[in-house]
Amino acid sequence: MIMQTVLLAAMLLFSPQEGAQEAAPAWQDLFDGRTLDGWARRGGAALYCAEEGCIAGASVPRTANTFLCTERLYGDFILEYEFKVDPELNSGVQIRSFLAGERVTGYQVEIDMDPKRDRFWTAGLYEERRRGWLDDLSDNEAARAAHRLGEWNQVRVEALGDRIRTWLNGVPAADLVDPVLFEGFIGLQVHGVGERADPLVARWRNLRIQDLGRHRWRRFLEGPAAALESAEAYLDATLAIEFRLEGCGLVASWGDIQVRVGADRGSGEVRAGEVLLPWQIAAGQVQVMPADPASDRLTLSRHGRRVAAHLNGVRLADLETAEPAAGGSALKAALDGQGGAGAGILLLEVLAPE
């Protein structure tokens, strides 16, 4: 009996307990405080150095935007850093970024303190060299007031799957759902200053990161077909439909969310319960197309009551809905009307952690 008690105690001590949580990944320093080891300059010719425990970037005339970038790529993470920037210099920190030719492209956590225009969108989210502002903080008065002009400021960034959130000096700032970029380098920007010869300086310190892995698209159904429906029900998830239209439209539904895409591939409507939102992609608006530009990619994201829909990287809707059905719902996609020979639903995918 005593032996059985000892064995039971040992099993309780060394066996995983129900409800136990894994320890959070350790913080990793991105800057050793002395050198720029692990970083590489890309883009323009601004000057970077390590000084007094900071990374300093100084502008030079007649050069493009410059970025000091990590040699390592990151997907999901929590990133923290402090910055101090000349009030006349635009700057930012790239995340999930990549090189398109010689130019850096990707999400940028902005350092945007512009007293002349009374614009303070620091910690807002911008896409460098492509779609521009994605969350500009124009509707977030608390975040706009959180900056400390000419002083050290602290930023926290949480990137998990298709959701990116930021905080400026502890105040919630951006909260973006954008199912486009999921991995890339981190970069410290010094913006181009035209002909201006006197250097403007940006400084960063206490750069650290928790690496949380990464998400990838996982294909679970393939066409082409006039209609596809997932066998599995999804609750909180990010789902994608790739399709090709020829003389017909598309209807996609997921629980109480329905999206219609017209035959013109640039207009339609989103229905969420009793809410009906017409949408239209403006002529010339930047889209992030699938590998086959004759195809289109519709994504639907649900985070609790928040639902977002995107077509080729263009946000169609981002709204609060009623509580989703318990257990989730299947994703359904079908052609709307009699299409040509090339029309069809090509694939269904879900965004999943590796």
C-alpha positions in Angstrom: 0.0 0.0 0.0 2.9 2.4 0.9 4.6 1.5 -2.4 1.4 2.2 -4.4 1.1 5.6 -2.7 4.7 6.5 -3.6 4.2 5.4 -7.2 1.0 7.5 -7.5 2.7 10.5 -6.0 5.6 10.2 -8.5 3.1 9.9 -11.4 1.4 13.1 -10.3 4.7 14.9 -9.9 6.2 14.0 -13.3 3.1 13.6 -15.5 1.6 16.5 -17.5 -1.3 18.0 -15.6 -4.6 18.7 -17.3 -4.9 22.4 -18.1 -1.1 23.0 -17.7 0.2 25.6 -20.0 3.5 25.5 -21.9 6.0 28.0 -20.8 6.3 31.1 -23.0 9.3 31.1 -25.3 12.3 32.9 -23.9 13.0 36.5 -24.9 15.8 36.9 -27.4 17.8 40.1 -27.8 18.0 41.3 -31.5 20.9 43.7 -30.7 23.9 42.8 -28.6 24.5 46.4 -27.6 27.9 46.7 -29.3 27.8 45.5 -32.9 25.5 45.1 -35.9 26.1 41.4 -36.1 23.0 39.6 -37.5 21.9 42.7 -39.4 22.3 43.8 -43.0 21.6 47.1 -44.7 19.2 47.1 -47.6 17.6 49.7 -49.9 19.3 53.1 -49.7 22.6 54.4 -48.3 21.7 55.8 -44.9 24.3 55.1 -42.2 23.9 52.8 -39.3 26.1 52.2 -36.3 26.1 50.8 -32.7 26.6 53.6 -30.2 26.0 53.8 -26.4 23.8 50.7 -26.3 21.6 51.8 -29.3 21.4 51.3 -33.0 21.6 54.7 -34.6 20.5 55.4 -38.2 21.5 58.7 -39.9 20.0 60.1 -43.1 22.1 61.1 -46.1 21.0 63.2 -49.0 19.8 61.8 -52.4 19.1 58.2 -51.4 16.1 56.0 -51.1 14.5 54.7 -47.9 17.1 52.6 -46.1 16.6 49.6 -43.8 18.8 47.7 -41.4 17.3 44.2 -41.5 17.7 41.1 -39.5 19.3 38.2 -41.4 16.8 35.9 -39.7 13.2 35.6 -40.7 10.3 35.6 -38.2 6.6 34.6 -38.5 4.6 34.8 -35.3 6.2 36.7 -32.5 6.0 39.3 -29.8 8.4 42.2 -30.4 9.3 45.0 -28.1 11.6 48.0 -28.6 12.2 51.6 -27.7 12.9 54.4 -30.2 13.9 58.0 -30.2 13.7 59.9 -33.6 14.4 63.4 -34.8 10.9 65.0 -35.0 11.6 65.9 -38.7 12.4 62.3 -39.7 9.9 59.7 -40.7 10.9 56.2 -39.7 9.5 52.8 -38.7 10.1 49.1 -38.0 9.5 46.6 -40.8 8.0 43.2 -39.9 7.3 40.2 -42.0 9.1 41.9 -44.8 11.0 40.8 -48.0 12.9 42.1 -50.9 11.1 42.8 -54.2 14.0 43.3 -56.5 16.2 45.7 -54.5 13.3 47.3 -52.6 12.1 46.3 -49.1 8.4 45.5 -49.0 6.2 44.4 -46.1 4.4 45.6 -43.0 5.8 48.6 -41.3 5.1 49.7 -37.7 5.2 53.4 -38.3 7.2 56.1 -36.5 5.0 58.9 -37.7 5.3 62.0 -35.6 4.5 65.0 -37.8 3.8 68.2 -35.8 3.5 70.3 -38.9 0.5 68.3 -40.1 -0.6 67.6 -36.5 -0.4 63.9 -37.4 0.7 61.3 -34.9 0.2 57.9 -36.3 3.1 56.1 -34.5 2.5 52.4 -34.1 0.0 52.5 -37.0 0.5 49.8 -39.7 1.6 50.6 -43.2 2.7 48.4 -46.1 5.9 49.6 -47.6 6.0 49.9 -51.4 2.6 48.3 -52.0 -0.8 49.0 -50.4 0.2 51.9 -48.1 -1.7 52.6 -44.9 -3.6 49.6 -43.5 -4.4 51.0 -40.0 -3.6 54.7 -39.7 -4.9 55.4 -36.2 -7.1 58.2 -37.4 -9.9 56.7 -35.3 -7.8 56.0 -32.2 -7.4 59.3 -30.3 -5.8 57.6 -27.2 -3.0 56.1 -29.3 -2.4 59.4 -31.2 -1.9 61.1 -27.8 0.4 58.5 -26.4 3.6 59.6 -28.3 6.4 61.5 -26.6 7.9 63.8 -29.1 11.7 63.9 -29.0 11.9 61.4 -26.2 12.2 57.6 -25.9 9.0 55.7 -26.7 8.2 52.0 -26.2 6.4 49.8 -28.8 5.0 46.3 -28.4 4.0 44.3 -31.4 2.1 41.0 -31.3 1.8 39.1 -34.7 -0.1 35.9 -34.6 -1.5 34.4 -37.8 -3.3 37.1 -39.8 -3.8 39.4 -36.8 -1.2 42.1 -35.8 -1.7 44.3 -32.8 0.5 47.2 -31.5 0.8 49.2 -28.3 2.6 52.6 -27.9 3.8 53.4 -24.4 1.3 50.8 -23.1 -1.7 52.3 -25.0 -3.4 50.0 -27.6 -2.8 51.3 -31.1 -3.3 49.2 -34.3 -5.4 46.0 -34.5 -5.1 44.7 -38.0 -6.5 41.5 -39.6 -4.7 41.1 -42.9 -4.2 37.5 -44.3 -1.4 38.4 -46.7 2.1 38.2 -45.2 3.1 35.6 -42.6 6.9 35.6 -42.4 9.8 37.9 -43.2 12.7 39.9 -41.7 12.5 42.8 -39.3 14.0 46.1 -40.5 14.8 49.5 -39.0 14.0 52.3 -41.4 15.6 55.6 -42.1 13.4 57.5 -44.6 14.8 59.3 -47.6 15.2 63.1 -47.0 15.7 64.3 -50.6 18.5 66.9 -50.9 18.8 67.7 -47.2 22.5 67.4 -46.1 22.4 67.7 -42.3 21.8 64.2 -40.9 18.6 63.3 -39.1 18.9 60.5 -36.7 16.7 57.6 -35.5 17.8 55.4 -32.5 16.5 52.1 -31.2 17.3 50.2 -28.1 16.2 47.2 -26.0 15.1 45.3 -29.1 13.9 41.9 -28.0 11.6 39.2 -29.4 9.7 36.1 -28.4 9.6 33.7 -31.4 6.2 32.0 -31.5 6.6 29.9 -34.7 4.7 30.6 -37.8 1.4 29.9 -39.7 1.1 28.4 -43.2 -1.8 27.9 -45.6 -2.9 24.3 -45.6 -4.9 23.1 -48.6 -7.8 20.8 -47.7 -9.9 20.7 -50.9 -9.1 21.1 -54.6 -11.2 21.6 -57.7 -11.8 22.8 -60.3 -15.5 22.5 -59.5 -18.7 24.5 -59.8 -19.0 24.2 -56.0 -16.9 23.1 -53.0 -17.8 22.6 -49.4 -15.5 21.8 -46.5 -16.1 18.5 -44.6 -14.9 20.2 -41.4 -16.7 22.9 -39.5 -14.6 26.0 -38.5 -15.1 28.4 -35.6 -12.2 30.8 -35.0 -10.2 30.5 -38.2 -8.9 32.1 -41.4 -10.1 30.4 -44.6 -9.3 31.1 -48.2 -11.0 30.3 -51.5 -9.2 30.6 -54.8 -11.4 30.8 -57.9 -11.6 31.8 -61.5 -14.6 33.7 -63.0 -15.7 33.7 -66.7 -19.1 35.3 -67.2 -20.3 34.4 -63.7 -19.9 35.4 -60.1 -19.1 33.7 -56.8 -21.1 33.1 -53.6 -19.2 32.1 -50.5 -20.7 31.4 -47.1 -19.4 30.5 -43.7 -22.1 30.4 -41.0 -23.9 33.8 -41.0 -21.3 35.4 -43.2 -21.9 35.5 -47.0 -19.8 37.2 -49.6 -20.8 37.8 -53.2 -18.3 38.6 -56.0 -19.7 40.0 -59.2 -18.7 38.8 -62.7 -16.6 42.0 -63.0 -14.4 40.7 -60.1 -14.4 44.2 -58.6 -17.8 44.6 -56.9 -20.3 42.7 -54.7 -21.6 42.5 -51.2 -20.9 41.1 -47.7 -23.8 40.0 -45.6 -23.2 39.5 -41.8 -26.5 38.5 -40.2 -28.8 41.5 -40.8 -26.0 43.7 -42.0 -25.5 44.1 -45.7 -22.4 45.9 -47.0 -21.9 46.6 -50.7 -18.3 46.8 -51.8 -16.3 48.0 -54.8 -12.6 47.9 -55.6 -11.6 51.3 -57.1 -9.9 51.4 -60.4 -6.1 51.4 -59.9 -6.4 50.1 -56.3 -3.4 47.9 -55.4 -4.3 44.2 -55.2 -2.2 41.2 -54.1 -3.0 38.7 -56.8 -2.6 34.9 -56.7 0.2 33.4 -58.8 -2.2 33.1 -61.7 -3.5 36.7 -62.2 -6.6 35.3 -64.0 -7.7 33.9 -60.7 -8.8 35.6 -57.5 -8.4 34.9 -53.8 -11.1 35.5 -51.2 -10.2 35.2 -47.5 -12.6 35.1 -44.5 -11.2 35.6 -41.0 -13.1 35.2 -37.7 -11.6 36.2 -34.3 -14.4 35.8 -31.8 -17.2 38.2 -32.9 -14.9 40.0 -35.3 -15.1 39.0 -39.0 -13.0 40.3 -41.9 -13.2 39.6 -45.6 -10.5 40.4 -48.2 -10.3 39.9 -51.9 -6.8 39.9 -53.3 -5.6 41.7 -50.3 -8.2 44.5 -50.5 -10.4 44.7 -47.3 -14.0 44.3 -48.2 -15.4 44.3 -44.6 -14.1 44.3 -41.0 -17.0 44.2 -38.5 -18.4 42.8 -35.3 -21.1 40.1 -35.6 -23.3 38.0 -33.4 -21.7 35.1 -31.5 -20.9 32.3 -34.0 -22.7 29.0 -33.9 -21.3 26.6 -31.3 -19.0 24.1 -33.1 -18.5 26.4 -36.1 -19.7 26.0 -39.7 -18.6 24.6 -42.9 -17.1 26.8 -45.6 -19.1 26.8 -48.9 -18.2 28.3 -52.3 -20.1 28.1 -55.5 -20.2 29.8 -58.9 -23.1 32.2 -59.3 -24.5 31.8 -62.8 -23.4 29.8 -65.9 -19.7 30.4 -66.3 -17.3 29.8 -69.2 -15.2 26.7 -69.6 -12.4 28.1 -67.5 -14.6 29.1 -64.5 -14.4 27.2 -61.3 -13.6 27.0 -57.6 -9.9 26.0 -57.6 -9.1 25.3 -53.9 -10.0 25.8 -50.3 -7.4 26.4 -47.6 -7.1 27.1 -43.9 -4.4 29.1 -42.1 -2.8 26.8 -39.6 0.3 26.8 -37.3 3.2 24.7 -38.4 
